[in-house]
Amino acid sequence: MMQEVIRVPLSARKIRRLYDFLSHIYDFVTRYEISPKKEALKISNVQEGSRVLEVGFGTGRILLEFARKVGNTGEAYGLDLSRKMTDRARRLIERNDLSERTSFIIGNAGNLPFLDSAFDMVFSSYMFDLIDTPAIPGILAELKRVLKPTGRLVLVSLSKGPRWYESMKAYEFLYRLSPSLLGGCRPVFLEPYLEKMGFKDVKRRLMHAGRLMTTEIVWADKASGSS
């Protein structure tokens, strides 16, 4: 059963402007995200020679790790809505001499500029929690489309759990007052979407980012028997 999720009142244009504004302080204000992202990175299981896509890469810290993992024979692609975030991520990649294996696209996750079955792994963290609910299925369909038949999808998002301290009630109260103050992000539940869309071996792990922010890692394979 799909649990109730707050709607997002911010337009894509407002979200882009918000993250352009936050780009210089983003790493500082999202320190709590480090642990869930590291765990999701392990789950991604990116191998040398892989072709990976991160949607909503922010300042590029995880994209940098993917670029390292794919090696000289692989490719890491990043797509983000914010030009200023993209500029910061590009500088990070350049400082680490990984530009030759990394590509950046400024674009919309609902219309990916890639062919079908292009990637071994698609990753996204703290993006779906700022996507309005009706748009979620279409974006997930795009991510599935660009995955190879043996590909894996890994998603990290704010969420809620069964225990009282995982309810995120105070967070949602503040969100209703001022979505922009919280980066436009609210708790979501992505596992039911993936199951409904026919992903295989769907799994969900709940974590407490920064001991306060309930976060889910949801991952699945496009087809049975994926590595």
Backbone as JSON, one array per atom type, in Angstrom:
{
  "sequence": "MMQEVIRVPLSARKIRRLYDFLSHIYDFVTRYEISPKKEALKISNVQEGSRVLEVGFGTGRILLEFARKVGNTGEAYGLDLSRKMTDRARRLIERNDLSERTSFIIGNAGNLPFLDSAFDMVFSSYMFDLIDTPAIPGILAELKRVLKPTGRLVLVSLSKGPRWYESMKAYEFLYRLSPSLLGGCRPVFLEPYLEKMGFKDVKRRLMHAGRLMTTEIVWADKASGSS",
  "N": [[0.84, -1.2, 0.0], [0.6, 2.18, -0.91], [2.1, 4.75, 0.91], [1.12, 7.88, 2.4], [2.3, 10.84, 0.9], [3.7, 14.05, 1.01], [2.84, 16.66, -1.23], [4.9, 18.45, -3.61], [5.32, 21.85, -3.72], [6.96, 23.44, -5.26], [8.14, 24.66, -8.37], [10.0, 23.3, -11.19], [11.69, 25.27, -12.14], [11.96, 26.96, -9.88], [13.22, 25.19, -8.15], [15.63, 24.74, -9.51], [16.74, 27.34, -9.37], [16.94, 27.56, -6.6], [18.86, 25.6, -5.97], [21.01, 26.49, -7.44], [21.55, 28.75, -5.92], [22.21, 27.51, -3.48], [24.55, 26.2, -4.06], [27.18, 26.93, -3.23], [27.26, 26.4, -0.53], [26.34, 23.9, -0.23], [27.63, 21.38, 0.34], [28.28, 21.72, 3.01], [25.79, 22.08, 4.35], [24.61, 19.66, 3.9], [25.88, 17.65, 5.28], [24.99, 15.52, 6.78], [24.21, 13.63, 4.97], [26.27, 11.99, 4.2], [26.86, 9.35, 5.27], [24.6, 7.63, 4.43], [24.97, 7.88, 1.64], [27.5, 6.76, 1.27], [26.98, 4.13, 1.98], [25.13, 3.47, -0.01], [26.79, 3.67, -2.18], [28.4, 1.41, -1.87], [26.45, -0.56, -2.26], [25.88, -0.09, -4.92], [27.97, -1.27, -6.31], [29.85, -0.81, -8.4], [31.88, -1.67, -11.11], [35.17, -1.88, -12.63], [35.34, -0.61, -15.9], [32.66, -0.25, -16.2], [29.67, 1.49, -17.25], [28.23, 4.24, -16.02], [25.55, 6.23, -14.62], [24.79, 9.14, -12.88], [22.05, 10.76, -11.61], [21.14, 13.95, -10.79], [23.53, 14.99, -9.47], [24.61, 16.99, -7.86], [27.21, 18.55, -6.09], [29.07, 16.77, -6.96], [30.45, 14.81, -5.46], [29.88, 12.05, -5.16], [29.8, 11.3, -7.82], [32.47, 11.65, -8.45], [33.57, 9.45, -7.08], [32.44, 7.38, -8.57], [33.68, 7.85, -11.04], [36.29, 7.22, -10.39], [36.0, 4.48, -9.83], [35.15, 3.27, -12.25], [37.37, 3.19, -13.84], [39.92, 3.33, -16.45], [38.69, 2.22, -18.64], [36.01, 2.58, -18.4], [33.01, 4.67, -18.11], [31.7, 7.62, -16.65], [28.76, 9.32, -16.2], [27.04, 12.35, -15.54], [24.01, 13.96, -14.68], [22.32, 16.97, -14.11], [20.11, 19.51, -12.87], [20.96, 22.02, -12.15], [23.05, 24.62, -13.14], [25.13, 25.88, -11.72], [25.76, 24.01, -9.76], [26.7, 22.04, -11.45], [28.99, 23.3, -12.47], [30.59, 23.39, -10.16], [30.92, 20.65, -9.66], [32.25, 19.87, -11.99], [34.69, 21.21, -11.69], [35.69, 19.85, -9.46], [36.07, 17.25, -10.51], [37.97, 17.85, -12.47], [40.13, 18.69, -10.87], [40.91, 16.29, -9.87], [41.88, 14.98, -12.04], [40.18, 13.46, -13.75], [38.66, 13.99, -15.91], [38.57, 12.94, -18.5], [37.13, 10.59, -18.41], [34.64, 11.31, -17.56], [31.46, 12.76, -18.0], [29.3, 15.59, -18.29], [25.95, 16.66, -18.08], [23.55, 19.15, -18.36], [20.32, 19.02, -17.52], [16.96, 17.59, -17.66], [15.58, 15.15, -15.56], [13.35, 13.78, -16.36], [13.48, 13.49, -19.06], [15.71, 11.99, -20.42], [18.77, 12.32, -22.2], [19.72, 9.95, -23.56], [20.35, 6.78, -25.16], [18.29, 3.79, -25.2], [18.97, 1.23, -22.79], [21.62, 1.96, -22.01], [23.3, 2.05, -19.77], [25.14, 0.46, -17.12], [24.63, 0.9, -14.47], [22.47, 3.0, -12.66], [22.21, 5.82, -10.64], [20.87, 7.76, -7.98], [20.65, 10.3, -5.6], [18.91, 11.82, -2.97], [17.17, 13.2, -4.67], [14.63, 12.38, -5.63], [13.07, 13.04, -3.48], [12.52, 15.67, -3.82], [10.99, 15.8, -6.03], [7.82, 16.29, -7.42], [4.97, 14.34, -6.58], [3.22, 13.23, -8.72], [5.03, 13.2, -10.85], [6.94, 11.31, -10.35], [6.65, 8.5, -11.26], [7.08, 8.74, -14.08], [9.72, 9.68, -14.27], [11.11, 7.6, -13.05], [10.55, 5.63, -14.92], [12.07, 6.57, -17.07], [14.66, 6.25, -16.01], [14.73, 3.48, -15.81], [14.5, 2.83, -18.49], [16.98, 3.58, -19.62], [18.7, 1.82, -18.46], [20.74, -1.07, -18.83], [19.7, -4.47, -19.62], [20.81, -6.06, -17.62], [21.25, -4.23, -15.68], [21.5, -2.11, -12.71], [19.56, -0.2, -10.41], [19.94, 2.37, -8.07], [18.77, 4.17, -5.35], [18.61, 6.96, -3.18], [16.89, 8.52, -0.6], [15.09, 10.93, 1.42], [12.91, 9.61, 3.91], [10.43, 7.74, 5.77], [9.98, 5.84, 8.8], [8.79, 3.02, 10.83], [9.02, 3.5, 13.58], [8.62, 5.85, 16.32], [10.55, 7.89, 16.34], [11.29, 7.91, 13.77], [9.36, 9.06, 12.29], [9.34, 11.59, 11.13], [7.66, 13.76, 11.59], [7.97, 16.36, 12.7], [9.72, 17.43, 10.84], [8.13, 17.37, 8.5], [6.16, 19.15, 9.28], [7.6, 21.58, 9.36], [8.28, 21.63, 6.68], [5.84, 22.07, 5.39], [5.42, 24.67, 6.15], [7.6, 26.06, 5.02], [8.9, 25.06, 2.28], [11.22, 25.66, 0.75], [13.15, 26.3, 2.65], [13.97, 23.85, 3.52], [15.27, 22.83, 1.39], [13.48, 21.95, -0.48], [12.96, 19.27, -0.21], [11.12, 16.38, 0.8], [9.91, 13.55, 2.76], [9.74, 10.4, 1.06], [8.49, 7.32, -0.48], [9.89, 4.91, -2.23], [10.08, 2.23, -2.89], [7.55, 0.82, -3.44], [6.93, 1.86, -5.99], [8.98, 0.84, -7.65], [8.51, -1.89, -7.48], [5.97, -2.06, -8.65], [6.62, -1.3, -11.22], [7.95, -3.45, -12.23], [10.61, -4.0, -11.63], [13.24, -6.15, -10.44], [14.03, -8.1, -7.52], [13.73, -6.11, -5.49], [14.87, -4.02, -2.95], [14.96, -2.48, 0.32], [16.53, -0.32, 2.57], [16.63, 1.16, 5.7], [18.01, 4.07, 7.11], [19.56, 6.32, 9.49], [20.29, 9.31, 8.86], [22.72, 11.45, 9.99], [21.72, 10.96, 12.49], [19.21, 11.97, 12.79], [17.72, 12.44, 10.43], [15.56, 10.5, 8.73], [16.29, 8.14, 6.34], [15.97, 6.38, 3.26], [17.45, 3.72, 1.46], [16.94, 2.44, -1.62], [17.06, -0.21, -3.8], [17.34, -2.06, -6.88], [17.25, -4.58, -9.44], [17.14, -4.48, -13.01], [16.41, -6.76, -14.35], [15.89, -10.23, -13.52], [18.52, -12.05, -11.95], [20.62, -10.27, -12.21], [23.9, -8.98, -11.57]],
  "CA": [[0.0, 0.0, 0.0], [1.4, 3.4, -1.01], [1.89, 5.63, 2.04], [0.89, 9.27, 2.05], [3.49, 11.66, 0.67], [3.38, 15.46, 0.81], [3.11, 17.19, -2.55], [5.94, 19.47, -3.71], [4.73, 23.05, -4.32], [7.96, 24.2, -6.0], [8.31, 24.32, -9.78], [11.37, 22.93, -11.57], [12.46, 26.52, -12.23], [12.3, 27.4, -8.53], [14.19, 24.23, -7.61], [16.92, 25.04, -10.14], [17.26, 28.59, -8.78], [17.28, 27.29, -5.2], [20.12, 24.86, -5.89], [22.06, 27.42, -7.87], [21.85, 29.58, -4.75], [22.8, 26.68, -2.42], [25.71, 25.46, -4.54], [28.42, 27.24, -2.52], [27.21, 25.9, 0.85], [25.62, 22.63, -0.27], [28.35, 20.32, 1.03], [28.23, 21.98, 4.44], [24.44, 21.89, 4.91], [24.17, 18.28, 3.69], [26.87, 16.75, 5.87], [24.31, 14.34, 7.3], [23.95, 12.69, 3.89], [27.48, 11.26, 3.84], [26.77, 7.92, 5.59], [23.74, 6.9, 3.49], [25.55, 7.87, 0.3], [28.6, 5.78, 1.27], [26.37, 2.8, 1.96], [24.56, 3.28, -1.34], [27.92, 3.48, -3.09], [28.76, -0.01, -1.77], [25.39, -1.33, -2.89], [25.97, 0.1, -6.37], [28.88, -2.32, -6.77], [30.38, -0.42, -9.71], [33.12, -2.37, -11.47], [35.98, -1.27, -13.68], [34.8, -0.81, -17.23], [31.22, 0.0, -16.2], [29.13, 2.76, -17.73], [27.29, 4.6, -14.96], [24.89, 7.53, -14.69], [24.22, 9.7, -11.66], [21.06, 11.79, -11.9], [21.11, 14.85, -9.65], [24.83, 14.73, -8.83], [24.99, 18.04, -6.92], [28.58, 19.05, -6.2], [29.89, 15.77, -7.63], [31.29, 13.96, -4.6], [29.66, 10.64, -5.5], [30.21, 11.15, -9.22], [33.92, 11.48, -8.39], [33.84, 8.06, -6.71], [32.11, 6.54, -9.73], [34.73, 8.05, -12.04], [37.44, 6.43, -9.94], [35.71, 3.05, -9.87], [34.99, 2.73, -13.61], [38.69, 3.02, -14.43], [40.21, 3.91, -17.76], [37.86, 1.61, -19.69], [34.62, 2.87, -18.12], [32.55, 6.04, -18.29], [30.78, 8.13, -15.64], [27.95, 10.43, -16.68], [26.24, 13.02, -14.53], [22.99, 14.89, -15.17], [21.78, 17.79, -13.04], [19.31, 20.65, -13.31], [21.6, 23.28, -11.76], [24.3, 24.95, -13.82], [26.17, 26.19, -10.75], [26.18, 22.72, -9.19], [27.49, 21.38, -12.48], [30.29, 23.96, -12.51], [31.37, 22.94, -9.0], [31.27, 19.25, -9.87], [33.26, 19.8, -13.04], [35.99, 21.61, -11.1], [36.14, 18.75, -8.61], [36.56, 16.19, -11.4], [39.21, 18.34, -13.1], [41.22, 18.68, -9.87], [41.32, 14.9, -9.67], [42.36, 14.47, -13.34], [39.29, 12.4, -14.22], [37.75, 14.58, -16.91], [38.46, 12.14, -19.73], [36.16, 9.5, -18.25], [33.45, 11.88, -16.93], [30.69, 13.67, -18.85], [28.28, 16.35, -17.57], [24.81, 17.13, -18.85], [22.56, 19.94, -17.65], [19.07, 18.6, -18.12], [15.8, 17.17, -16.88], [15.56, 13.7, -15.35], [12.19, 13.2, -17.03], [13.73, 13.37, -20.5], [17.15, 11.74, -20.46], [19.3, 12.34, -23.57], [20.52, 8.74, -23.76], [19.68, 5.67, -25.81], [17.84, 2.7, -24.34], [19.95, 0.23, -22.34], [22.94, 2.58, -22.15], [24.11, 2.08, -18.55], [25.19, -0.69, -16.21], [24.09, 1.31, -13.18], [21.94, 4.37, -12.54], [22.23, 6.2, -9.22], [20.34, 9.08, -7.67], [20.51, 10.49, -4.15], [18.21, 13.02, -2.5], [16.53, 13.91, -5.77], [13.21, 12.06, -5.71], [12.34, 13.68, -2.4], [12.1, 17.02, -4.23], [10.17, 15.64, -7.24], [6.41, 16.2, -7.07], [4.51, 12.95, -6.62], [2.77, 12.73, -10.03], [6.13, 13.09, -11.82], [7.87, 10.24, -9.96], [6.64, 7.32, -12.14], [7.68, 9.03, -15.38], [11.17, 9.77, -14.14], [11.6, 6.23, -12.81], [10.48, 4.93, -16.21], [13.23, 7.0, -17.83], [15.85, 5.61, -15.44], [14.67, 2.08, -16.2], [14.72, 2.76, -19.95], [18.4, 3.71, -19.98], [19.47, 0.73, -17.87], [20.9, -2.32, -19.55], [18.89, -5.54, -19.02], [21.48, -6.54, -16.41], [21.62, -3.05, -14.9], [20.99, -1.9, -11.35], [19.13, 1.14, -10.02], [20.14, 2.63, -6.64], [18.16, 5.45, -5.02], [18.68, 7.39, -1.78], [15.9, 9.6, -0.41], [14.44, 11.09, 2.71], [11.77, 8.73, 4.0], [9.9, 7.58, 7.12], [9.99, 4.48, 9.3], [7.67, 2.65, 11.71], [9.21, 3.91, 14.97], [8.2, 7.23, 16.52], [11.62, 8.82, 15.99], [11.48, 7.85, 12.32], [8.12, 9.53, 11.68], [9.62, 12.85, 10.43], [6.5, 14.66, 11.73], [8.44, 17.73, 12.88], [10.28, 17.84, 9.55], [7.03, 17.64, 7.58], [5.51, 20.38, 9.74], [8.42, 22.68, 8.86], [8.21, 21.63, 5.22], [4.59, 22.7, 4.98], [5.57, 26.11, 6.38], [8.58, 26.65, 4.11], [9.63, 24.01, 1.55], [12.55, 26.11, 0.29], [14.05, 26.27, 3.79], [14.44, 22.47, 3.63], [15.79, 22.41, 0.09], [12.42, 21.39, -1.31], [12.91, 17.82, -0.03], [10.24, 15.81, 1.81], [10.02, 12.09, 2.76], [9.04, 9.63, 0.03], [8.6, 5.86, -0.41], [10.12, 4.54, -3.63], [10.01, 0.78, -3.07], [6.34, 0.37, -4.16], [7.0, 2.24, -7.4], [9.84, -0.09, -8.37], [7.81, -3.18, -7.55], [4.88, -1.92, -9.62], [7.19, -1.17, -12.56], [8.52, -4.72, -12.67], [12.0, -4.23, -11.23], [13.44, -7.43, -9.76], [14.83, -8.12, -6.29], [13.68, -4.77, -4.9], [15.24, -4.02, -1.53], [14.92, -1.19, 0.99], [17.26, -0.25, 3.84], [16.39, 2.42, 6.38], [19.14, 4.58, 7.87], [19.31, 7.58, 10.18], [21.34, 10.23, 8.44], [22.97, 12.45, 11.02], [20.96, 10.53, 13.67], [17.93, 12.66, 12.82], [16.99, 12.4, 9.16], [15.27, 9.14, 8.27], [16.65, 8.01, 4.92], [15.87, 5.05, 2.69], [18.18, 3.31, 0.26], [16.14, 1.46, -2.35], [17.8, -0.66, -4.99], [16.71, -3.15, -7.6], [17.82, -4.94, -10.75], [16.16, -4.36, -14.09], [15.93, -8.11, -14.66], [16.35, -11.25, -12.59], [19.84, -12.6, -12.19], [21.64, -9.23, -12.37], [24.96, -9.12, -10.57]],
  "C": [[0.88, 1.25, 0.0], [1.08, 4.33, 0.15], [1.77, 7.08, 1.56], [2.19, 10.04, 1.95], [3.04, 13.09, 0.4], [3.71, 15.85, -0.63], [4.19, 18.27, -2.5], [5.36, 20.69, -4.4], [5.69, 23.86, -5.19], [8.05, 23.72, -7.45], [9.76, 23.93, -10.05], [12.26, 24.17, -11.66], [12.87, 27.01, -10.86], [13.33, 26.48, -7.89], [15.57, 24.49, -8.2], [17.53, 26.3, -9.54], [17.69, 28.38, -7.34], [18.64, 26.59, -5.11], [21.29, 25.62, -6.52], [22.52, 28.26, -6.69], [22.6, 28.79, -3.67], [24.15, 26.07, -2.81], [26.98, 25.71, -3.72], [28.43, 26.71, -1.09], [26.62, 24.5, 0.92], [26.34, 21.52, 0.52], [28.29, 20.49, 2.55], [26.85, 21.64, 5.02], [23.92, 20.47, 4.7], [25.18, 17.27, 4.24], [26.25, 15.44, 6.35], [24.1, 13.27, 6.23], [25.12, 11.74, 3.61], [27.33, 9.75, 4.08], [25.83, 7.16, 4.66], [24.32, 6.82, 2.08], [26.7, 6.86, 0.21], [28.04, 4.36, 1.23], [25.78, 2.49, 0.59], [25.65, 3.05, -2.38], [28.38, 2.02, -3.07], [27.73, -0.88, -2.48], [25.44, -1.24, -4.41], [26.91, -0.9, -7.02], [29.41, -2.04, -8.18], [31.73, -1.07, -9.96], [33.89, -1.59, -12.54], [35.41, -1.61, -15.05], [33.3, -0.55, -17.34], [30.89, 1.36, -16.81], [28.01, 3.16, -16.77], [26.74, 6.01, -15.17], [24.42, 7.92, -13.3], [23.3, 10.85, -12.05], [20.88, 12.65, -10.66], [22.39, 14.73, -8.83], [25.28, 15.83, -7.88], [26.4, 18.54, -7.15], [29.56, 17.98, -6.68], [30.71, 14.84, -6.76], [31.12, 12.47, -4.9], [30.06, 10.37, -6.94], [31.73, 10.97, -9.31], [34.28, 10.03, -8.05], [33.52, 7.11, -7.85], [33.2, 6.65, -10.8], [35.98, 7.27, -11.67], [37.2, 4.94, -10.15], [35.63, 2.49, -11.29], [36.32, 2.55, -14.33], [38.81, 3.63, -15.82], [39.31, 3.38, -18.87], [36.37, 1.89, -19.49], [34.27, 4.33, -18.35], [31.57, 6.39, -17.17], [30.07, 9.36, -16.2], [27.17, 11.03, -15.51], [25.25, 13.98, -15.17], [22.42, 15.65, -13.98], [21.05, 18.99, -13.64], [20.04, 21.98, -13.14], [22.93, 23.5, -12.47], [25.43, 25.21, -12.82], [26.65, 24.93, -10.03], [27.09, 21.99, -10.18], [28.89, 21.99, -12.57], [31.17, 23.51, -11.35], [31.82, 21.49, -9.18], [32.35, 19.09, -10.93], [34.65, 20.19, -12.51], [36.55, 20.52, -10.21], [36.74, 17.62, -9.44], [37.88, 16.6, -12.04], [40.38, 18.31, -12.12], [41.74, 17.27, -9.63], [41.72, 14.2, -10.97], [41.51, 13.32, -13.87], [38.32, 12.89, -15.29], [37.55, 13.7, -18.12], [37.43, 11.03, -19.62], [34.83, 9.99, -17.66], [32.77, 12.87, -17.87], [29.57, 14.31, -18.03], [27.19, 16.8, -18.53], [23.93, 17.95, -17.93], [21.21, 19.63, -18.29], [18.04, 18.13, -17.12], [15.76, 15.66, -16.77], [14.38, 13.03, -16.03], [12.35, 13.02, -18.51], [15.23, 13.19, -20.7], [17.65, 11.65, -21.9], [20.21, 11.15, -23.87], [19.67, 7.68, -24.45], [19.21, 4.65, -24.78], [19.03, 1.8, -23.98], [21.39, 0.73, -22.44], [23.86, 2.37, -20.95], [24.01, 0.78, -17.75], [24.57, -0.36, -14.86], [23.62, 2.75, -13.25], [21.74, 4.66, -11.06], [21.61, 7.58, -9.06], [20.16, 9.2, -6.16], [19.89, 11.84, -3.85], [17.71, 13.87, -3.67], [15.03, 13.65, -5.79], [12.41, 12.68, -4.57], [12.01, 15.14, -2.69], [11.34, 17.0, -5.56], [8.71, 15.51, -6.82], [5.87, 14.81, -7.39], [4.04, 12.47, -7.99], [3.89, 12.52, -11.04], [7.05, 11.91, -11.52], [7.82, 9.05, -10.91], [7.31, 7.57, -13.49], [9.19, 9.1, -15.32], [11.77, 8.39, -13.88], [11.57, 5.41, -14.11], [11.66, 5.3, -17.1], [14.51, 6.32, -17.32], [15.88, 4.13, -15.83], [14.99, 1.91, -17.69], [16.2, 2.76, -20.3], [19.28, 2.64, -19.33], [19.59, -0.45, -18.83], [20.03, -3.4, -18.9], [19.49, -6.1, -17.73], [21.8, -5.41, -15.44], [20.94, -2.97, -13.55], [20.66, -0.43, -11.13], [19.29, 1.28, -8.5], [19.67, 4.04, -6.33], [18.28, 5.73, -3.52], [17.74, 8.58, -1.61], [15.54, 9.74, 1.06], [13.21, 10.2, 2.74], [11.26, 8.72, 5.44], [9.93, 6.11, 7.5], [8.89, 4.24, 10.31], [7.8, 3.16, 13.15], [8.97, 5.42, 15.11], [9.27, 8.22, 16.1], [11.99, 8.76, 14.51], [10.3, 8.48, 11.56], [8.29, 10.8, 10.84], [8.46, 13.84, 10.53], [6.94, 16.12, 11.88], [9.0, 18.29, 11.57], [9.16, 18.23, 8.59], [6.25, 18.9, 7.98], [6.27, 21.6, 9.23], [8.34, 22.79, 7.34], [6.94, 22.34, 4.73], [4.66, 24.22, 5.16], [6.49, 26.76, 5.35], [9.38, 25.56, 3.4], [11.05, 24.42, 1.15], [13.58, 26.06, 1.41], [14.68, 24.89, 3.95], [14.9, 21.93, 2.27], [14.76, 21.79, -0.83], [12.19, 19.9, -1.1], [11.94, 17.4, 1.08], [10.34, 14.28, 1.72], [9.19, 11.43, 1.67], [9.23, 8.14, 0.29], [8.71, 5.34, -1.84], [9.98, 3.04, -3.9], [8.75, 0.33, -3.81], [6.34, 0.72, -5.64], [7.81, 1.21, -8.2], [9.2, -1.46, -8.51], [6.72, -3.14, -8.61], [5.41, -1.86, -11.05], [7.91, -2.42, -13.05], [10.01, -4.89, -12.42], [12.08, -5.52, -10.41], [14.29, -7.24, -8.5], [14.88, -6.74, -5.63], [13.96, -4.86, -3.4], [15.21, -2.6, -0.98], [15.66, -1.28, 2.32], [17.04, 1.13, 4.44], [17.61, 2.8, 7.2], [18.74, 5.89, 8.53], [20.47, 8.52, 9.89], [21.5, 11.32, 9.49], [22.19, 12.19, 12.29], [19.56, 11.14, 13.74], [17.08, 12.42, 11.58], [16.81, 10.95, 8.7], [15.46, 9.07, 6.76], [16.47, 6.57, 4.47], [16.86, 4.9, 1.53], [17.34, 2.22, -0.39], [16.92, 1.07, -3.59], [17.12, -1.88, -5.59], [17.46, -3.4, -8.9], [16.73, -4.83, -11.81], [15.57, -5.71, -14.45], [16.5, -9.08, -13.65], [17.73, -11.73, -12.97], [20.93, -11.59, -12.43], [22.66, -9.38, -11.27], [24.93, -7.96, -9.61]]
}
